């Protein structure tokens, strides 16, 4: 079987014919596949994409990189023609295997983009003997096509969250679809302001009317925008962020009491006590469990705050929003009498957002609020894996590529 037969099987181009194949040796051995136009077909204008009369053939051959074969670099060699289009004037013809002035074939770009989901961009470049920039452009092509062709119908549940992008308190607002049948990244916005989340709803348009559930944290701009732009949806406060704020309050109490004990000359019993107080009891190591048992023997403010935290964990066992609300009210009243300021601040916040907290129980079984946090963890891994990202555009491309569940065109061959 000849190599031209294999090429016709995996990448056949209407209006063009594989002429002959040349093997070039040397340090970078390569196969050069010569392509010639089919005399039976007219060339196509690259602007309007309509057949047009032949004008001339400029001197010089262009080379397009194709998918490697047997460890050899594969190049398509073709001398571009110009057409005299009645609508667009004199233009270079359109070729089906590449876009514009790109030296990479579209098939090779999709090949690299698929591998970039499995490996870092640098590893993909090294594995296939190309450059990081080539991989980046390939991923950008895949993301651009996918965003233009993705289906945005049937979105009923979304999660809104903020993620740290760069040092210096630079954040991104990310919006996920968290329906049971589809979990993906929908939208990315720079910063976490009210204008940013309003930008999402402007982009989302009338589809916001069909939302049934929205999950977010207690960030005020998010609460304001969601309450105004998605009134009909059940707004759920994310359980993860509630527990996270509770742990921060415990840590504040512990840090303040450590300094107080040191100042008053007492034994530093809270030393190495951070993780025993913050971790769930079932996740403690033997050493941490022993430390926690020792701490519970002391009448410390930190211990009382820890017991209040553990008592609140019972809230998530309720199935009724009514009974959960009664438990939450009793817990907040107890905390307000505790004279532990960080815990009291948290209780006041819970009272303000009581109904949003109870929506977690009303939406139980419909959505999983933990999905957004799971996607956030993947997001952090992706930004670390795609080394060299410094701009928002490059970050968006990397995140949409891996988390956007973007469609791909149906090709004749996937190459792996």
C-alpha positions as CSV (number, residue, x, y, z in Angstrom):
1,X,0.0,0.0,0.0
2,X,1.5,3.4,-1.0
3,X,1.7,6.4,1.3
4,X,-0.5,8.4,-1.0
5,X,-3.3,5.8,-0.5
6,X,-3.0,6.2,3.3
7,X,-3.1,10.0,3.0
8,X,-6.2,9.8,0.8
9,X,-7.8,7.6,3.5
10,X,-7.2,10.0,6.4
11,X,-7.1,13.4,4.7
12,X,-8.6,13.6,1.2
13,X,-9.0,17.1,-0.2
14,X,-11.6,18.0,-2.8
15,X,-10.0,19.8,-5.8
16,X,-6.5,18.7,-4.9
17,X,-4.4,15.6,-5.6
18,X,-1.4,14.1,-3.7
19,X,1.3,14.2,-6.4
20,X,4.4,12.4,-5.0
21,X,6.2,11.9,-1.7
22,X,9.9,12.7,-1.1
23,X,12.0,11.6,1.9
24,X,14.6,14.1,3.0
25,X,17.3,12.8,5.3
26,X,19.6,14.7,7.7
27,X,19.3,15.5,11.4
28,X,15.6,16.2,11.0
29,X,14.4,13.6,8.6
30,X,11.1,14.6,7.0
31,X,8.6,13.5,4.4
32,X,7.6,16.1,1.9
33,X,4.2,15.4,0.3
34,X,3.8,17.4,-3.0
35,X,0.2,18.5,-3.7
36,X,-1.1,19.7,-7.1
37,X,-4.5,21.1,-8.0
38,X,-7.1,18.9,-9.7
39,X,-7.4,20.2,-13.3
40,X,-11.2,19.4,-13.2
41,X,-11.9,21.9,-10.3
42,X,-11.8,25.6,-10.2
43,X,-9.8,27.4,-7.4
44,X,-11.8,29.1,-4.6
45,X,-11.5,32.7,-3.4
46,X,-10.1,32.8,0.2
47,X,-12.4,35.7,1.1
48,X,-15.9,34.9,-0.2
49,X,-15.1,31.1,-0.5
50,X,-16.7,30.9,-4.0
51,X,-15.1,29.4,-7.1
52,X,-13.3,32.0,-9.2
53,X,-11.2,32.1,-12.4
54,X,-7.5,31.4,-12.2
55,X,-5.3,34.5,-12.4
56,X,-1.6,33.4,-11.9
57,X,0.8,31.4,-9.9
58,X,3.3,33.4,-7.9
59,X,6.8,31.9,-7.4
60,X,7.6,30.0,-4.2
61,X,6.3,26.9,-2.5
62,X,4.6,27.0,0.9
63,X,5.1,24.2,3.4
64,X,2.4,23.1,5.9
65,X,3.2,20.8,8.8
66,X,1.0,17.7,9.0
67,X,0.7,15.0,11.6
68,X,4.0,13.2,12.2
69,X,4.4,9.7,10.8
70,X,6.7,7.0,12.2
71,X,8.6,9.7,14.0
72,X,9.2,11.7,10.8
73,X,8.2,15.3,10.3
74,X,5.5,15.4,7.5
75,X,5.1,18.5,5.4
76,X,2.6,19.4,2.7
77,X,4.3,21.3,-0.2
78,X,2.0,23.4,-2.4
79,X,2.5,26.4,-4.7
80,X,-0.4,28.7,-4.0
81,X,-2.4,30.2,-6.9
82,X,-4.2,33.5,-7.2
83,X,-7.7,34.0,-8.4
84,X,-9.5,36.9,-10.0
85,X,-12.7,37.0,-8.1
86,X,-15.5,39.2,-9.6
87,X,-16.5,40.2,-6.0
88,X,-13.2,40.4,-4.1
89,X,-10.6,41.2,-6.8
90,X,-7.3,39.3,-7.0
91,X,-7.0,37.0,-4.0
92,X,-4.9,34.0,-3.0
93,X,-6.9,30.8,-3.3
94,X,-8.4,28.9,-0.4
95,X,-6.9,25.6,0.5
96,X,-8.9,23.1,2.6
97,X,-6.0,21.8,4.7
98,X,-5.0,25.1,6.4
99,X,-6.4,28.4,7.5
100,X,-5.0,31.8,6.3
101,X,-1.2,32.1,6.5
102,X,-0.9,29.4,9.2
103,X,2.1,27.0,8.5
104,X,0.2,24.3,10.3
105,X,-2.5,22.1,8.8
106,X,-5.9,22.1,10.5
107,X,-5.6,18.4,11.0
108,X,-2.3,18.8,12.9
109,X,-3.7,21.6,14.9
110,X,-6.6,19.5,16.2
111,X,-4.1,16.6,16.8
112,X,-2.0,18.9,19.1
113,X,-5.1,20.3,20.7
114,X,-6.4,16.9,21.7
115,X,-3.0,15.9,23.2
116,X,-2.9,19.3,25.0
117,X,-5.9,18.0,27.1
118,X,-3.7,15.1,28.4
119,X,-0.3,16.7,28.7
120,X,1.2,20.2,29.5
121,X,1.6,22.3,26.4
122,X,5.4,22.2,26.8
123,X,5.3,18.4,26.9
124,X,3.2,18.3,23.8
125,X,5.6,20.5,22.0
126,X,8.6,18.4,23.0
127,X,6.9,15.1,22.2
128,X,5.9,16.1,18.6
129,X,9.0,18.2,17.9
130,X,7.3,21.5,17.6
131,X,7.1,24.8,19.5
132,X,5.1,25.9,22.5
133,X,3.6,28.7,20.3
134,X,2.4,26.2,17.7
135,X,0.6,24.2,20.4
136,X,-0.9,27.4,21.8
137,X,-2.2,28.5,18.4
138,X,-3.6,25.0,17.9
139,X,-5.5,25.1,21.2
140,X,-6.7,28.6,20.4
141,X,-8.1,27.3,17.1
142,X,-9.9,24.5,18.9
143,X,-11.4,26.9,21.5
144,X,-12.5,29.4,18.9
145,X,-14.3,26.8,16.9
146,X,-15.8,25.1,20.0
147,X,-17.2,28.4,21.4
148,X,-18.8,29.2,18.1
149,X,-20.5,25.8,17.9
150,X,-21.4,24.9,21.5
151,X,-25.0,24.4,22.5
152,X,-26.2,26.8,25.2
153,X,-29.8,25.5,25.4
154,X,-31.2,23.6,28.4
155,X,-29.1,25.3,31.0
156,X,-31.1,25.2,34.3
157,X,-28.4,25.4,37.0
158,X,-25.2,27.5,37.2
159,X,-22.5,28.0,39.8
160,X,-20.8,31.4,40.2
161,X,-17.4,31.6,42.0
162,X,-14.2,33.6,42.3
163,X,-10.7,32.2,41.8
164,X,-7.4,33.8,42.5
165,X,-5.7,34.3,39.1
166,X,-2.4,36.0,40.0
167,X,-0.7,37.3,43.1
168,X,-1.8,40.7,44.3
169,X,-5.5,39.9,44.8
170,X,-6.2,39.5,41.1
171,X,-9.3,37.4,40.7
172,X,-11.4,35.9,38.0
173,X,-15.2,35.3,38.1
174,X,-16.0,31.9,36.7
175,X,-19.5,30.6,35.8
176,X,-20.1,26.9,35.5
177,X,-23.1,24.9,34.3
178,X,-23.8,22.4,37.1
179,X,-26.8,20.5,35.7
180,X,-26.6,16.8,36.4
181,X,-26.4,16.0,32.7
182,X,-23.7,18.6,31.9
183,X,-21.0,20.2,34.0
184,X,-18.7,22.6,32.2
185,X,-17.2,26.1,32.2
186,X,-19.5,28.6,30.6
187,X,-18.0,32.0,31.1
188,X,-14.9,33.8,32.5
189,X,-14.7,37.4,33.6
190,X,-11.8,39.5,34.9
191,X,-12.2,40.7,38.5
192,X,-15.1,40.0,40.9
193,X,-17.0,43.2,40.8
194,X,-20.7,43.9,40.2
195,X,-19.9,45.0,36.7
196,X,-18.2,41.7,36.0
197,X,-21.1,39.5,37.0
198,X,-23.5,41.9,35.2
199,X,-21.4,41.3,32.1
200,X,-22.1,37.6,32.4
201,X,-25.9,38.1,32.5
202,X,-25.7,40.5,29.6
203,X,-23.9,37.8,27.6
204,X,-26.3,35.1,28.8
205,X,-29.3,37.2,27.8
206,X,-32.8,35.8,27.9
207,X,-31.5,32.3,28.8
208,X,-31.4,33.6,32.4
209,X,-35.2,33.4,32.6
210,X,-35.0,29.7,32.4
211,X,-32.6,29.2,35.3
212,X,-33.9,27.1,38.2
213,X,-30.9,27.1,40.5
214,X,-28.0,29.5,41.0
215,X,-25.2,28.6,43.4
216,X,-22.7,31.1,44.8
217,X,-20.8,32.3,47.9
218,X,-21.7,35.3,50.0
219,X,-19.8,37.9,47.9
220,X,-22.0,40.9,47.9
221,X,-21.8,41.9,44.2
222,X,-22.8,38.3,43.3
223,X,-25.8,38.3,45.6
224,X,-26.9,41.7,44.3
225,X,-26.7,40.8,40.6
226,X,-28.2,37.3,40.9
227,X,-31.1,38.7,43.0
228,X,-31.9,41.2,40.3
229,X,-31.1,39.2,37.1
230,X,-32.3,35.7,38.1
231,X,-35.2,36.4,40.5
232,X,-37.1,33.2,39.6
233,X,-34.1,30.9,40.4
234,X,-33.5,29.3,43.7
235,X,-30.3,31.0,45.0
236,X,-28.2,28.5,47.0
237,X,-25.3,29.6,49.2
238,X,-22.5,27.1,48.6
239,X,-21.9,24.9,51.6
240,X,-18.2,24.8,51.0
241,X,-17.8,28.5,51.5
242,X,-19.9,28.4,54.6
243,X,-17.6,25.8,56.2
244,X,-14.6,27.7,54.9
245,X,-15.7,30.9,56.6
246,X,-16.4,28.9,59.8
247,X,-12.9,27.6,59.7
248,X,-11.4,31.1,59.2
249,X,-13.3,32.3,62.3
250,X,-11.9,29.4,64.4
251,X,-8.4,30.2,63.2
252,X,-8.8,33.8,64.1
253,X,-9.9,32.9,67.6
254,X,-7.0,30.4,68.0
255,X,-4.4,32.9,66.7
256,X,-5.7,35.6,69.1
257,X,-5.7,33.2,72.1
258,X,-2.2,31.9,71.3
259,X,-0.9,35.5,71.6
260,X,-2.9,36.1,74.8
261,X,-1.5,32.9,76.5
262,X,2.1,33.8,75.5
263,X,1.6,37.3,76.8
264,X,0.2,36.1,80.1
265,X,3.0,33.5,80.6
266,X,0.9,30.4,80.3
267,X,1.9,27.1,78.7
268,X,1.5,27.2,74.9
269,X,-1.1,24.4,74.7
270,X,-2.5,25.6,71.4
271,X,0.9,25.2,69.7
272,X,0.5,22.8,66.7
273,X,-3.3,22.8,67.3
274,X,-4.4,24.4,64.1
275,X,-5.2,21.4,61.9
276,X,-6.7,19.3,64.8
277,X,-9.2,22.1,65.2
278,X,-9.9,22.7,61.5
279,X,-10.0,19.2,60.0
280,X,-13.0,16.9,60.3
281,X,-12.6,14.3,63.1
282,X,-12.6,11.3,60.7
283,X,-9.7,12.8,58.7
284,X,-7.4,13.4,61.7
285,X,-4.1,11.5,62.0
286,X,-3.3,9.6,65.2
287,X,-1.1,12.4,66.4
288,X,-3.7,15.1,65.5
289,X,-6.4,13.1,67.3
290,X,-4.3,12.9,70.4
291,X,-3.6,16.6,70.3
292,X,-7.3,17.4,69.9
293,X,-8.2,15.2,73.0
294,X,-5.6,17.1,75.0
295,X,-7.1,20.5,73.9
296,X,-10.6,19.5,74.8
297,X,-9.5,19.2,78.5
298,X,-8.9,22.9,78.7
299,X,-11.5,25.6,79.2
300,X,-10.3,27.8,76.3
301,X,-12.1,30.2,74.1
302,X,-10.8,28.3,71.1
303,X,-12.2,25.1,72.4
304,X,-15.6,26.6,72.9
305,X,-15.5,28.0,69.3
306,X,-14.5,24.5,68.1
307,X,-17.5,22.9,69.8
308,X,-19.8,25.5,68.3
309,X,-18.3,24.7,64.9
310,X,-18.9,21.0,65.4
311,X,-22.4,21.6,66.6
312,X,-23.2,23.4,63.3
313,X,-22.2,20.3,61.3
314,X,-25.5,18.8,62.5
315,X,-27.3,21.3,60.3
316,X,-26.4,19.4,57.1
317,X,-28.2,16.3,58.4
318,X,-31.6,17.9,58.1
319,X,-33.9,17.2,55.2
320,X,-36.5,19.8,55.9
321,X,-35.7,23.5,55.4
322,X,-38.2,24.4,58.2
323,X,-36.5,22.3,60.8
324,X,-33.0,23.3,59.5
325,X,-34.1,26.9,59.9
326,X,-35.1,26.3,63.6
327,X,-31.8,24.6,64.3
328,X,-29.9,27.5,62.6
329,X,-31.8,30.1,64.7
330,X,-31.0,28.3,67.9
331,X,-27.3,28.0,66.9
332,X,-27.1,31.7,66.1
333,X,-28.6,32.6,69.4
334,X,-26.1,30.5,71.3
335,X,-23.2,32.0,69.4
336,X,-24.4,35.6,70.1
337,X,-24.3,34.8,73.8
338,X,-20.8,33.3,73.6
339,X,-18.9,36.6,73.5
340,X,-16.6,35.2,70.8
341,X,-16.5,38.1,68.3
342,X,-15.4,36.2,65.1
343,X,-18.1,33.6,65.7
344,X,-20.7,36.4,66.5
345,X,-19.8,38.1,63.2
346,X,-20.4,34.9,61.4
347,X,-23.7,34.3,63.1
348,X,-24.9,37.8,62.2
349,X,-24.0,37.1,58.6
350,X,-26.0,33.8,58.7
351,X,-29.0,35.7,60.0
352,X,-28.9,38.2,57.2
353,X,-28.7,35.4,54.6
354,X,-30.9,32.9,56.4
355,X,-33.2,32.2,53.4
356,X,-30.3,31.7,51.0
357,X,-28.7,29.3,53.4
358,X,-32.0,27.3,53.7
359,X,-32.2,27.1,49.9
360,X,-29.5,24.5,50.2
361,X,-32.0,22.1,51.7
362,X,-34.7,23.2,49.2
363,X,-32.4,22.4,46.3
364,X,-31.0,19.1,47.7
365,X,-31.2,16.3,45.2
366,X,-31.5,18.8,42.3
367,X,-28.0,20.2,42.1
368,X,-24.7,19.5,43.7
369,X,-23.1,22.7,45.0
370,X,-19.8,20.9,45.4
371,X,-19.4,20.6,41.6
372,X,-18.2,24.2,41.3
373,X,-15.4,23.6,43.8
374,X,-14.4,20.4,42.1
375,X,-14.1,22.4,38.8
376,X,-12.2,25.1,40.6
377,X,-9.6,22.5,41.7
378,X,-9.2,21.4,38.1
379,X,-8.9,25.0,37.1
380,X,-5.9,25.5,39.4
381,X,-4.2,22.4,38.1
382,X,-4.7,23.6,34.5
383,X,-3.2,27.0,35.0
384,X,-0.2,25.4,36.6
385,X,0.1,22.8,33.8
386,X,0.0,25.4,31.0
387,X,3.3,27.0,31.9
388,X,4.0,30.5,30.7
389,X,0.5,32.0,30.9
390,X,0.7,35.7,31.7
391,X,-2.3,37.2,29.9
392,X,-6.0,36.8,30.5
393,X,-6.6,35.7,26.9
394,X,-4.2,32.8,27.2
395,X,-5.7,31.8,30.5
396,X,-9.2,31.8,29.0
397,X,-8.0,29.6,26.2
398,X,-6.5,27.1,28.5
399,X,-9.5,26.9,30.8
400,X,-12.2,26.8,28.1
401,X,-10.1,24.1,26.3
402,X,-10.0,21.7,29.3
403,X,-13.2,22.6,31.2
404,X,-15.6,23.9,28.6
405,X,-16.6,20.5,27.2
406,X,-16.4,22.2,23.7
407,X,-17.5,20.3,20.6
408,X,-15.1,19.3,17.9
409,X,-15.8,19.0,14.1
410,X,-16.4,15.6,12.7
411,X,-13.3,14.7,10.8
412,X,-12.4,11.7,8.6
413,X,-9.7,10.6,11.1
414,X,-8.7,11.4,14.7
415,X,-5.2,10.0,14.4
416,X,-5.4,8.5,17.9
